[in-house]
Amino acid sequence: MTFDIRTKWIALAGVILLVAIAADTLVPVEWQVRLGLHWLTEHFLAYFAVTSIVCLAWPRPMAVAAWLVPFAVLLEALQGLTADRVPDLPTALFGAAGVASAALLTDLAVWLRKGGKTAADEGRKA
């Protein structure tokens, strides 16, 4: 798979968003960026957005999800190391659900773009 310049910029944007999420997760509460939504909704939307962007650069959504779901759970667990917060299982699950939702929607889009054919269908023709 070759990467053109646009794909590299999209990948860079995905990495920057992941770093921003990690930084926002581990900074003190007073420094956090809040959207005014419920924190579960914010986690879901943040991970949904970053997964969607990373899937644009690397169109293997299940592989992206295999990396980002543990990343989301690990970041939530690392909040136990901060002085002013504790890890929260529902928050970790909402982050993982955002990753899984975006990956599944991207996988559906890739499948539809291929005309609804699976690898097994292609193998039968050969």
N, C-alpha and C positions, 0 to 999 in steps of 0.2 A: 504494500500500500504506500503510495507516495503522498507526501504532504505538500500542498501548495501554500503560498504565503497567507491566504485567508484562513486556512485550517490552523496554521501556527498561531495566528492572532486569536482565533476562537479558543484554542487550547490555552494560550496565555491568560485569556480572560477567565477561563474556568479555574486555573491555578490561583489567580489573584482572588477570586471569590472564595475558594477553599481556605486560603490564608486569612482572608477577612473573617470568615466564619470561625476559624480556629482562634484568631485573636479576640474576637468579640465574645467567644465562649470563656476565655480564660482571664480577661481583664476584670478589674473590680466593677461592681454593679453600677457605680456612679458614672463609669466611662462607657457603658454599653449603649449601642445605638438601638433605639426602640421605634417601632413603626406605629405604635398605638393599638395594635391588635393583641389578642390573647397570645401568650407566649407559645402555646402549642401550635397555633395557627402560624406564627412567625417561623417556628422551627420547620414546620411542614413546607411552607412556601420557600424558605431559604434553600432547603435541600432539594426541593423540586426544581427550582431555578438552576442551581449549580449542576444537577444531574442532566438537565436538559441541555445546558451549554456544553458540558463535557461530551455528551452523546453526539452533538453536532461535529465536534472535532474527531471523535473516535466512535464510529457508528457500530459499536458492539455493546449494546445497552446492558446486556446481562453481565458482561465482564466489568463494565463501569459500576453496576450495582454491587457486584461482588467485592469491589474495593470500597465503595462509599458507604455501604450499610455498616460495616465494622468501624469505619472512620467516624460516622455519626455517633455510634454507641460509645466508642472510645473517648471522643471529646466530651460527651456527657459524663462519663465516668471520671475523667480528669478534673471535673469541677469539684470533686472531693478534695483536691489538693489546694483549692482556693480557700481563703479564710472566711469569705462572706457568703458562700453558697454550698449547697449539697447536691449530689447527683439525684436525678429524678427519672424513674423508669418510664412513666408516660411520655415525658419529653423526649427521651431517647427513642421510644417507639414511634413517636410522631415524626422525628427526623428520618428514621429508617423507612417509615411509610411514604414520606415525600420522595425519597430515593427510589423506592420500589415502584411507586406510581409513575414517576417520570420515565423510568427504565421500561416499564411495561407499555406505556403509550408510545415510546420511541420504537420499541420492538414491533408493535403493531403497525406503525407507520412504515418501517423498513419492510415488513412482510407484505403490506399492501402495495408498496412501491415495486416489489418484485413480482407483482401480479398474483399474490396469494399462493405462491408455490413454495413448497418446503424442499429441503435438501433431498429428502427421500423421493419426492416427485421427480426431481432432476436426475436422480440415480436410475429410476425406472426407464427413462428415455434413452439412456446410454447403452 
